[in-house]
Amino acid sequence: LDWNTYRVKEMKGRRQRLVVHFDRLKPYHGSRQPWEGQQKPREKRKTQRPPWMRDFIHDPGDEHGTCS
C-alpha cells in the first residue's frame, strides 16, 4: 500500500463501508450524501395471475374448482 492509499473494509451487518486510513487507523467520516450510482431501491413488483390461468391452477380455498 502507498502512503495515500485507503483501506476499505465491509463490516458484517452494516450497509455502509468503513474507510480507514492505513497510517492512522481512524474511521473516515465523509458526507452522508449518496454516491453517484446509489439510488433508492426499486419497489417490489405486484404480480397477478392472468385470467386465463385460473382454468389451470387449482386453489384449495376456492370451492368452485373442486373435483369430487
JOPE-V534595 format. One record per helix or strand of 2 or more residues. SS is the DSSP state (a for helix, b for strand). FROM is the first residue (numbers start at 1). TO is the last residue. Records with the same first field share a line. If there is no record, write none. Layout:
BEGIN
SS->FROM-TO + FROM-TO
END
This chain:
BEGIN
b->6-10 + 17-21
a->51-55
END
